[in-house]
Amino acid sequence: MKLYRFEYSCYARKAQMALDLVGARYEVVDVPFGDRSELVQTTGGYVQVPVLVGDDGTVIVDSRRICEALLERPGGDRLAPAPWQAAVWAYADWCDGPLEDVVFRLASPGVRRRFARAVDRALYTFIKERKYGTGCVEEWERSASELTRRAQRMLAPTAATLARQPYIVGDAPTLADAALYGQCAMLAVAEPALPQALAASLGPWMQRLEAATAR
């Protein structure tokens, strides 16, 4: 299998962690931000990430669909084990929605700075400004303290949980952990210290999750 991603994409990193949790063998393809030719050719015109291409050539787009497909694989039930399916999916969807809406703003200035080419920084800015208005990335950088406080408040219950148990719903990682990991990975690409700044328990949890999937 091949997973097409941007390194900073929270959705791609969620899908990648889900692949790791089910023990799938796959190749990561880091898509150049300003040249998505291979992605377009592979998908027939789709330009977003993540995209998962199966060994049989099946193309799956959208991180939620990828995770749903992984649930059908051997070992996939560990992503949403019984009887916690509702809680796991609800938490994952919260990460992809309300939490991401704050966290991506916090990460965006740092992500933009990481692009080596001016044209990629300009394209990244253009895409954000088409949706959020002129100067949005600069405004998010000025508002970093408030965005951090908002994210801290949102993550406070999660932080309390992770201070008492190793993973979101117990002793084994699930899709809930993969979804939160995607958000933290995005932040870490922007600035390595950001996840820990939001909650002290996030750093050890990320290390624990990475160690578990490395095995």
Phi, psi and omega in degrees: 000158175232135174247115176272130186211164155259141182302325185272353185290119179297327181287321177293320180290328173298311180299320179296316178295323177297319175301316179296321182294330178267002177073027182284149174262128185204164176248135175270130174244109177279114184280126174299131187301320184265003179219095184255029186301313181296320179297315179297317180295320182292322187262350184080023175127352180281135187241005182260164174238156005275158170228131177248126177250119182286168178298335179269005179090358178297133181252125178240124177250156179082128186296325181292319178295323177299314180295322176298320179293322180294330177299335182274351180279160172304131183084356182294336182294343178289342177292326180217074187288148174292143001261031190259016184303314183297314181295318181296311181293322179297317179293317179299317180292327175295318177299316183287344184248266185302318181292315181300327182298331176269314189293322182294328177294320179294324183277332192303315180301318179291322177299315181300320181296336183283343179290126182286328185264137178299325181294325178289321176297320180293318179294318178301315179297316181301315181297316180293318184289333176298327182265323191247357175102157182300134177078013185296320183294319176297321178295321178295325178293319177295331184264016187303322181295316179292319178298320178297316179297319178297315179295322178298317179296317180296325184268359183303315178297322177297316180300319179295320178297313184288344174284344184248338181215159189289329185225175190299317182244020176147218188269356181229144180287148181225187176301329177302316178293320179299319181293316178294322179300321178303317179294317181292324178296320176301313179298319183293328175295318179293317181198113187307331183277353187297314181304316180295331179291334181277329179195131183299331183281350183288322180299306177300323178296317178298317179297321180295317181294317179295321178294321180295319181282333176296326177291000000 
